[in-house]
Structure formats: C-alpha cells, structure tokens
Amino acid sequence: MMSQTKTILSSAGLNGEIVVPGDKSISHRSIMFGSLAEGTTRVSGFLQGEDNLSTLNAFRAMGVEIEQCSDGDLIIHGRGVRGLQEPVDVLDCGNSGTTIRLMSGLLAGQSFFSVLTGDQYLRKRPMGRVVNPLAEMGATIWGRQQGQCAPLAIHGRPLKASTYHSPVASAQVKSALLLAGLYADGETTVYEPHLSRDHSERMLRHFGVEVTSFDGGVSIVGGQSLHACDLLVPGDISSAAFFMVAALIVPNSELLIRNVGINPTRSGVIDILKKMNGSLELTSQRVMAGEPVADVLVKSSALKGIEIGGEDVPRAIDEFPVISIAAACAEGTTVIRDARELRVKETDRIAAMADVLGVLGVDVATAEDGMSIIGGEQFCGGSVNSCGDHRIAMSSAIAALRAKAPISIEDTECTATSFPNFWELLTQFNA
C-alpha cells in the first residue's frame, strides 16, 4: 500500500456535537467472548477498524459464524468454550497487539495447533510478557527470538492454574491469563502493580462468568461457561481524547462528545486534562452492558503544565501521544514519568512524539520512562512522520489545528486500525 500524506490547517474553533466510533478494546472482547458463548450474541456499536476486523476474521477462521448486519451490528453464533475448530491457515492479527496477546491465552488451552502472526510492526513487539506466564501454566508456544516475538506457534493442551505477579500493569497480559484460566484446572490469579483496564472482567461477568477482583489483582476458576447476551459498545475514550484535546487547545471551541465510555480504569486522560486546568464536564452518566458511559462537554481552556506519573499512567497509557500535544500548549513544564510502557507500543511513542514535537518547535527532553515538555508556544508548521502508528498520526493532526503554518503528516493510512473516519470528522469540524 502506498503511503498517504495529509496536510492539516489551523482551526478557528471547534463547535457542535460529535460521536466517536465504538471502543476498540471492548469490540475485540465482544468477538472473543461472543464466540466462546453458548447461544447468539448481538453486538451494537462494534468498531469496524482494521484491528477489530483482524479479530473477527480470526474467529471466522476457527469456525465461528459472524453476521455483519446492514446497520453495523454483529450477530455472533457462539460455539461454546470447547467449540472452536483448528484453523487451516496462519491467523493474521494485523497490527493488533490485543488480538495476538489475548488469543495466545485463549489458544493455549485448545485441543489443536495454531499459528499467530501480524504486520511488520506487530512482529517487533514483545510477546514474552504473555508467552512466559502461559508457559508456567503448561502452555507450549514457540516463537522467534526464543518465543519473544511473533510469529507464535501454539500447540494447545490442558493447562494448570497458576498465580502470576505481573511486573507491568497490562490489560493484555491479564486478559490473556484470564482466558487461559478458563481452560485450566483450578483457580488462576493475576497480581498487578497498578490496576490495568478491566474490560475483560466486566464483560466476562456480563456473559455469566464468575470473576473475583480484589485489591491488587483478579482471579478466575477454570471450567466455567459463557452464556450469550446482547452488548452495546460505548464510544472509545481513546478516540474521544483527540477531540477533547482539540477543543481544549483551539480558542473559541465548545464541543459535546456523546456516548463516551468512562470506565475508571480508562478515564485517566480526563483526570489528567482536568488537572491541567481543562474544562471537561461529564453529563448524562449511565451504565451500558456493565460499562459506565457519559457525554463529555469540552471548552477551550488555558492549560497549565503538571507532573504526570504513578497510577494515572496505566489509566491513560494510549492517550499519552495526544496528552503531549496538550502539554505543548500548556503554560509551564509538563513532566511525564513512569511511562516506560510507551516504548513498546506500535512504535516507541516516547521517541516518536519527541521527534514530532521537535519538528514543530517544542522544547522537549526524553527519559527512559517519559519526557519533559516546555509548553506555551504555538506550533510551527512542518512535515512529520507517524512511523506507522495511528495515535502518532492523529496526535500530529490535532497539533496542526493550533499551528502557525500547515502541518503535513506522512503515513496516515494507519489510522484505519482504530478510527476509520477520523479524517472525515476532523475535516467536518475544520472546514
């Protein structure tokens, strides 16, 4: 595919209402859990992004019938926990770390052989963080670099329950082990240094599985069944974050973002932006399929630099690229620490965002676990590269809305992985 470049102009103000696509993390899990359930599950609000379609296609390849309705809903005809079929070909996870890591846990307990791979970026990402604890449960997984990188070849077999103390707060690691725990004999427990996003626990309960959460961890007993149910996927807070920051940094803006998932393990971006003196108001708060949801009213604000670290980091890990854009527009210095996990995302997001900010005239210094950003100046124009990372591309576009000159962004087709209509919405509000 030929690399696409987009040039974005500054904005005079963003006003009106917007609805962002469905939550990517929840959409992944709706396919996985719906496929493992007994009965038929209907999913509304499913994100039709490339990452989620990788998950959908993988389960179709394992014999699951999934209908895509004209209204965008999905109808999943579940096959039960033991009903998946051996795929006849390699399962392509595309760019999706969620797909490959969660499916590693799920496939480890099957009665068949499977192979997982992905694109050039996914094949560079660390897989040992799930392969190693799965091996402790008796899983047989081979991969490049002693199992540290995809492709991963998995010989499914009976698993034994285990207790794992994860060195990182990672929902992908935790979810992979919970899925493996469904196939294990006994109780599997995962401890984390900080609470990572809990979509898996919430959705498993919605499907009738008993999951025990406690201070510092979560546990699941093997042998349980999932029962089909209807799901309504809320808007993705990670996608909403781009327009939250846009409305905060562009003068004369007032934007209402409807139907945003505000799961407390994911809403760190709202708390961080509020600490920066951002005007964000949550209205119409409600619960949908076990997930808290609200409308978010955002008004342009005079932001202030702050220190960000500790428990706020895992609650906003995917939003740090666009948070760094807010920091560059804030008065004073913003220090981001305890965020080493950014080094092993779709790209090294600390290095990538430092490069982008540097091109745009921002004074930034990096550390192994974060960065320091001196804000207050308007961005200059220029040309930046997304490094094939959807969040770097979209964050750069938000910076352009408050730039002195146009900003050109190379390699923008990657945004289809999580936010297929991002450029359309951005053009709509920046006409």
ChimeraX attribute file (.defattr): number of C-alpha atoms within 10 A of each C-alpha:
attribute: neighborCount
match mode: 1-to-1
recipient: residues
	/A:1	4
	/A:2	6
	/A:3	10
	/A:4	11
	/A:5	16
	/A:6	15
	/A:7	13
	/A:8	23
	/A:9	21
	/A:10	20
	/A:11	19
	/A:12	15
	/A:13	20
	/A:14	26
	/A:15	16
	/A:16	11
	/A:17	14
	/A:18	18
	/A:19	16
	/A:20	23
	/A:21	26
	/A:22	26
	/A:23	23
	/A:24	26
	/A:25	22
	/A:26	26
	/A:27	27
	/A:28	23
	/A:29	21
	/A:30	29
	/A:31	29
	/A:32	22
	/A:33	24
	/A:34	31
	/A:35	30
	/A:36	26
	/A:37	25
	/A:38	20
	/A:39	16
	/A:40	19
	/A:41	24
	/A:42	20
	/A:43	21
	/A:44	20
	/A:45	19
	/A:46	27
	/A:47	28
	/A:48	20
	/A:49	19
	/A:50	20
	/A:51	24
	/A:52	28
	/A:53	21
	/A:54	22
	/A:55	26
	/A:56	24
	/A:57	16
	/A:58	23
	/A:59	22
	/A:60	18
	/A:61	18
	/A:62	19
	/A:63	17
	/A:64	23
	/A:65	16
	/A:66	21
	/A:67	13
	/A:68	12
	/A:69	10
	/A:70	7
	/A:71	8
	/A:72	14
	/A:73	17
	/A:74	20
	/A:75	19
	/A:76	27
	/A:77	21
	/A:78	26
	/A:79	20
	/A:80	19
	/A:81	19
	/A:82	13
	/A:83	16
	/A:84	21
	/A:85	17
	/A:86	15
	/A:87	17
	/A:88	11
	/A:89	12
	/A:90	16
	/A:91	23
	/A:92	19
	/A:93	28
	/A:94	23
	/A:95	24
	/A:96	24
	/A:97	21
	/A:98	22
	/A:99	27
	/A:100	29
	/A:101	25
	/A:102	24
	/A:103	23
	/A:104	29
	/A:105	29
	/A:106	23
	/A:107	27
	/A:108	32
	/A:109	27
	/A:110	23
	/A:111	15
	/A:112	15
	/A:113	18
	/A:114	22
	/A:115	22
	/A:116	23
	/A:117	21
	/A:118	22
	/A:119	14
	/A:120	12
	/A:121	17
	/A:122	22
	/A:123	20
	/A:124	18
	/A:125	17
	/A:126	17
	/A:127	24
	/A:128	19
	/A:129	17
	/A:130	23
	/A:131	29
	/A:132	14
	/A:133	20
	/A:134	27
	/A:135	15
	/A:136	15
	/A:137	24
	/A:138	18
	/A:139	24
	/A:140	18
	/A:141	22
	/A:142	18
	/A:143	19
	/A:144	14
	/A:145	10
	/A:146	10
	/A:147	19
	/A:148	20
	/A:149	19
	/A:150	24
	/A:151	24
	/A:152	24
	/A:153	21
	/A:154	23
	/A:155	18
	/A:156	21
	/A:157	18
	/A:158	15
	/A:159	24
	/A:160	21
	/A:161	23
	/A:162	20
	/A:163	15
	/A:164	18
	/A:165	14
	/A:166	18
	/A:167	11
	/A:168	18
	/A:169	20
	/A:170	20
	/A:171	22
	/A:172	23
	/A:173	26
	/A:174	31
	/A:175	25
	/A:176	26
	/A:177	32
	/A:178	28
	/A:179	25
	/A:180	29
	/A:181	30
	/A:182	25
	/A:183	26
	/A:184	24
	/A:185	16
	/A:186	16
	/A:187	17
	/A:188	24
	/A:189	21
	/A:190	20
	/A:191	20
	/A:192	20
	/A:193	14
	/A:194	21
	/A:195	19
	/A:196	25
	/A:197	23
	/A:198	19
	/A:199	19
	/A:200	23
	/A:201	21
	/A:202	16
	/A:203	21
	/A:204	21
	/A:205	17
	/A:206	19
	/A:207	22
	/A:208	15
	/A:209	20
	/A:210	17
	/A:211	16
	/A:212	13
	/A:213	14
	/A:214	8
	/A:215	9
	/A:216	13
	/A:217	19
	/A:218	19
	/A:219	22
	/A:220	25
	/A:221	20
	/A:222	22
	/A:223	14
	/A:224	14
	/A:225	18
	/A:226	23
	/A:227	21
	/A:228	23
	/A:229	17
	/A:230	16
	/A:231	24
	/A:232	19
	/A:233	26
	/A:234	29
	/A:235	27
	/A:236	25
	/A:237	30
	/A:238	28
	/A:239	23
	/A:240	24
	/A:241	25
	/A:242	25
	/A:243	27
	/A:244	31
	/A:245	28
	/A:246	31
	/A:247	28
	/A:248	27
	/A:249	28
	/A:250	23
	/A:251	17
	/A:252	15
	/A:253	19
	/A:254	21
	/A:255	23
	/A:256	23
	/A:257	23
	/A:258	21
	/A:259	27
	/A:260	28
	/A:261	28
	/A:262	25
	/A:263	19
	/A:264	15
	/A:265	18
	/A:266	24
	/A:267	21
	/A:268	21
	/A:269	25
	/A:270	24
	/A:271	16
	/A:272	20
	/A:273	22
	/A:274	15
	/A:275	16
	/A:276	21
	/A:277	17
	/A:278	25
	/A:279	21
	/A:280	21
	/A:281	14
	/A:282	17
	/A:283	14
	/A:284	10
	/A:285	14
	/A:286	14
	/A:287	13
	/A:288	13
	/A:289	17
	/A:290	16
	/A:291	19
	/A:292	16
	/A:293	24
	/A:294	21
	/A:295	22
	/A:296	26
	/A:297	19
	/A:298	24
	/A:299	24
	/A:300	22
	/A:301	20
	/A:302	15
	/A:303	24
	/A:304	22
	/A:305	22
	/A:306	20
	/A:307	14
	/A:308	17
	/A:309	16
	/A:310	13
	/A:311	16
	/A:312	19
	/A:313	26
	/A:314	25
	/A:315	24
	/A:316	24
	/A:317	21
	/A:318	21
	/A:319	23
	/A:320	25
	/A:321	23
	/A:322	28
	/A:323	23
	/A:324	26
	/A:325	27
	/A:326	29
	/A:327	28
	/A:328	31
	/A:329	28
	/A:330	26
	/A:331	17
	/A:332	15
	/A:333	20
	/A:334	24
	/A:335	19
	/A:336	25
	/A:337	18
	/A:338	18
	/A:339	22
	/A:340	19
	/A:341	20
	/A:342	22
	/A:343	17
	/A:344	13
	/A:345	19
	/A:346	20
	/A:347	21
	/A:348	15
	/A:349	24
	/A:350	26
	/A:351	18
	/A:352	20
	/A:353	27
	/A:354	22
	/A:355	16
	/A:356	24
	/A:357	22
	/A:358	16
	/A:359	17
	/A:360	24
	/A:361	15
	/A:362	22
	/A:363	16
	/A:364	20
	/A:365	15
	/A:366	16
	/A:367	14
	/A:368	14
	/A:369	15
	/A:370	23
	/A:371	20
	/A:372	20
	/A:373	26
	/A:374	19
	/A:375	24
	/A:376	19
	/A:377	15
	/A:378	19
	/A:379	26
	/A:380	19
	/A:381	21
	/A:382	18
	/A:383	16
	/A:384	24
	/A:385	19
	/A:386	26
	/A:387	19
	/A:388	20
	/A:389	23
	/A:390	20
	/A:391	29
	/A:392	26
	/A:393	26
	/A:394	25
	/A:395	26
	/A:396	26
	/A:397	30
	/A:398	27
	/A:399	32
	/A:400	28
	/A:401	25
	/A:402	24
	/A:403	22
	/A:404	15
	/A:405	17
	/A:406	20
	/A:407	26
	/A:408	19
	/A:409	23
	/A:410	18
	/A:411	19
	/A:412	24
	/A:413	19
	/A:414	22
	/A:415	22
	/A:416	16
	/A:417	22
	/A:418	25
	/A:419	26
	/A:420	17
	/A:421	14
	/A:422	19
	/A:423	16
	/A:424	10
	/A:425	14
	/A:426	19
	/A:427	11
	/A:428	11
	/A:429	17
	/A:430	16
	/A:431	9
